[in-house]
Amino acid sequence: MRAVGVLAGILDDAQRAGRIRTNPARGAENLPKKETKKTRRYLTDAEVLRFAAAIADPVRSVLVLVLAYTGLRWSEAIGLRVRDVNPLRRRLHVRRPLVELDGIFHEGEPKSWERRTVPYPEFLAPALEHLMAGHGPDDHLFVEEGGFHIRQPHVARSWFLAGLAAAGIERLTPHDLRHTAASLAISSGANVKAVQRMLGHKSAALTLDIYADLFDDDLDAVATRLNERVSPADVGKVWANAGIRTA
């Protein structure tokens, strides 16, 4: 699936340059599903904040918080430009993800359902405004000193793993922060449609397939709220008419 996404981004550039008429990688169906037996990781709010505080570079620290509280993919976050941030509504506009291939960054075109506007919590506002200060609307938000794009950490001695170690958190990947965002949103009361839109999934069914375990508590809450809607006296009359004895 990742290979198809990278190929699609490259072919987008070829289409814009007029070298091909359509991008055959967009809308491709019957692709093999990515299967993994790896246990999904979810961080708590306290762990996310401890992790971010352990990262010395403020840009990377804010990047971790954005990934954990918006659910953006790495390529989507790295592709954010200043104009993609709406401070008034506290929204991030996902428009042009950046995918790294063999050390070169390619600006791609997200799938139709991945183009979206994602809310961010108010506590992130000062940090994002700090990153935007002094930059033009087309400047990328998350860059190293000198304007270079931040590369996704893969090597064993990356800043990402060093931050986890310093925070005393078990090893995980940047994509686990996307899972964390889903977990935090659901535990905050977000419904499946809201989580779907936030993550840019094609359907709510896909969101449920991936995060079904996180909605178990929601089912209990639904039953509790339904029970609170019914008067014990009224339901007692129903049982009495049906000859049902209650304790």
N, C-alpha and C positions, 0 to 999 in steps of 0.2 A: 504494500500500500504506500509506503514512504517513497519507494522508487517511482511509482506512478505519479505521486505528487511532485517530485523533483522534475520528472520528464515533462509534466504538464506546465510547470513554470517556465522551462526552457522553450517549449513550443509556443507559449504565450508571447515571448519575445520575438520569435520567428514570425508569428502572425501579425504582430504590430509592425514589424519591419516589411510586411508584404511578401514574405518568402513562401508562406503557405496561406491558404484561404481559411481553413478551419483547424481547430486544435483537436485531433482525434483522441487525445488523452482526457479531454473533458467529457464527463458524462459516461465514461466507460463503465460497463456493468459486468456482473459475474466475476468480479475480482476475488481472489482468494482472501478469506477472512484471516486476520492476524490472530493467531492462537498463542496463548501464553499460560503457563502454569504458575507464573510469578504471583505471589500474594500482593494485592494492591495496598499501597501505603496511604494513610491519611494522617496528616499532622493536626494537632490542636492549635488553637489561636496562640497559646503560650509558646508552643514549640516554634511556630512560624516567626513570631516576634523575636524569640531568642536566637533563632538562626539568622535572621536579618541583622540583628545587633552584633553578631559575631563576624560579619563581613566588613572589612575595613573600608573598602571602596564604596562610597555613598551611592554611586550609580548602580552598581551591582546589588547593593542592599535594597534599593527601591525596586529594582527589577524582580527580585525574589518576592517582595510583597505584592507587586502587581500580578505576578503569575499565580500566587496563592489566593488572591482575593478577587480575581476577575475570571480565572479559568482560561486565559489566552494560551494558545500554543506558543512554544518558543519562537517560531518563525513569525507569528503574528505580533508578538511583543517587540521583537527586534525590528520589525518593519514599521512600527509606529513613528509617525512624524509629528512635529509640533502641531500642525493643523488638524491632526486626528484627535486632539484632546479638547474637549468642551468643558472648561472649568465651571461655567454657569450651571450646567445640568449634571456635572460630574459624570461625563460619558467618554468612552474611548471608541473611536470608529475604526473597525477592522476593514482595511481597504487593500493594502499591498504587502503581503507577507514576504519576508526575506528568507530564502533557503540557501544554505551553504553547501556547495558541491565541489569537492576537491580543492578546498581552500578559497573558492570564488563564490561570492554572494550573488544570487539571482533573484530579482524582484518578480514575484509571481502574481497571479490573479486568483483570489479565492473562489471556491465553488459558490454558487448562488446562495445556498443556505448558510454558508460560512461568512458571507458579508453581513455584518451586524453591528449594532451599537451596544456596548457593554457598560453597565454602571460600575463605578468604583466607590468605595466607602470614603466618607468625608475626611477621615484621618490621613488619607493619602494625598489630599489636595495640596498641602504646602510643599510636599516633596516633589510632586509633578510640576508645580508652578516654578519651583527652584530649577528643575532640569530644563524648563522651557525658557527661562530668563536669558535674554541676550541672544536668542537664536531666531532664525527666520522660520516661516511656516513650513518650508520644505525640508528643514533640517531634521534628521532622525533624532529620536528622543534618547535612546539607549546606545551611547557610543563611548568608546574609550577616549583617553586624552589624545588629541591629534585627529579626532573625528573618525577613528576606525570602528567598524562594527564589532560588537562583542560576540566572540565565537562560543558556540554551545560547548559546555565542558564535557569532555569524554575521558581524558587521561586521568590516571590515578592520583596525580598531584595537582589537581585543578583547584581553583579558588572555591568552587562549589563544595567539593568534598572537604577542603580545609575548614570552611565555615561550619559544616555539619559536625566535624570532629570537635571544633572549638565550642560548639553549642551542646555537645554531648548527645547528639541525635544520630540514630542508626542510619547507615548509608542508604541513600535513595537517589532518584534521578530527577532532573528538572521536570519531566512529564508527571512525576508524582505530585508536583505542586498543582497541576491541573486537576488531578483527582481530589486533592485537598480542597480546592476551591468548590468543587461540587459538594463535598462533604460538609463544608462550612455553610454553604448556601442552604442545603437541605435541612441541616440542624437549626438554621435560623428561621425556618418555616416556609422556604420557597417551594412551590409546587413543581411538578415535573415539567410543565410547559415553560416555566420561567428558567429552570435549569437548562432545558434544551436550547432556548434562545441564547442564554449566556454562553454556553459552550459551542454553539454553532453546529449542533447535531442536525442531521437531515430530518429526523422525526423524534417524537416523544417516546416512541416504542424503542428506538435505539438507546435513548438515555436510560430507560427502564432496564433494558437488557444489560447495560454496563453497570448501572448503580442500583440494581434491585435490592441489594443488601442494605443500602442506606435508607430505603423507604419503608423498612419493616416497622420502625418506630412510628412512622406517619400513619400506618394502618391502625396501630393501637390508638393513636390520638383521634383518628376519625371515629372509631367505635365509641371512645369516651365522649366526644362532642355530640354524637347522635344520641347517646344515653341521656345527656344533660338536657336535650330538647324535649324529652317526654316527661310529663308529670307522673310520679309514682301513683298518685290517686287515680288518674285517668287510666293508666295501664292496668291498675288493680281491678277496675271495673270490667275491663276486657277479659282478664283471667277469670273473674267471678262468673261472667256470662258463659265462659267456655268450660266452667267446672274445674278450673285448674287451681290447685291449692298452692299458695306460696308461704314461705316461712315468716 
